Amino acid sequence: MLEKMWYWVGRRLVDIYAGTMFKMDVVRYGSLPEGPKIIAPNHPSTTDPALVLTLADEKASILISETLFKVPVLGRYLRAAGHIPVVHTSGRAAFEEAKALLEAGRTIVIFPEGAISPLDGGFHKAHTGVARLALSTGAPVIPVGIGLDRERIRLTETLVDGKTEVGTWYIQGPYAVTVGEPMWFTGDVEDREHVHSVAERIMGRIIQLAGRSARRVAAAPAGASEAITRPVTVVNAGQPQSVTSSR
């Protein structure tokens, strides 16, 4: 009960922040399916986990680096809201927790790259966690491509456990998101070759969608960050329909 309360308090604050500081441009290729699902975006900035939550109407748990859980106040909130810490040296505990939530009917957000995308552009190779979750649970993967203005990314340094951690924060500006159609996978989760193939297919689709988002950001007019509406384009059978909703 408390977890649900903390989640929706934070989600409401994110909705307000997204609506006032960003030009959110969302294109969806169909609606998100009901039930458990795995939302899998690329990861150009530290801000992405919060903004990705706005894509789903239901509660979702994000797999996030354990580093953020060690930041005072923020770390307590993340755990209280039901998000999942990922230990860099061993992701097994995070995998099992995410799997259990999916099997219980919940939605998970996982960044297949496992780290912030290269600052000069491009993508990291996908880790296999997203593929193993999909094969283990039968939950569909929702590929998501994010595009933003990289010149607006601001680097910050935070001391965590005596070590300097660099954050790549995107505070305001155009933020384009392209949500792909669900991808379902079957096969043996113990077949390493198959698992890697599934991970590559998912990442390939994410890269395609991110390219579409990047092109929309490049075409965005000057001053886009001052807008306070969120255009949402729903594409069905190749026929886009635009809907604009106030935030």
Buried (B, 14 or more C-beta within 10 A) or exposed (E): EEBEEBBEEBBEEBBEBBBEBBBBBBBBBBEBBEEBBBBBBBBBBBBBBBBBBBBBEEBBBBBBBBBBBBBEEEBEBBBBBBBBBBEEEEBEEBBEBBBEBBEEEBBBBBBBBBEBBEEEEEBBEBBBBBBBBBBBBEBBBBBBBBBBBBEBBEEEEBEBEEEEBEBBEBEBBBBBBBBBBBBEBEEEBEEEEBBBBBBBBBBEBBBEBBEBBBEBBEEBEEEBBEBEEBBBBBBEEEEEEEEEEEB
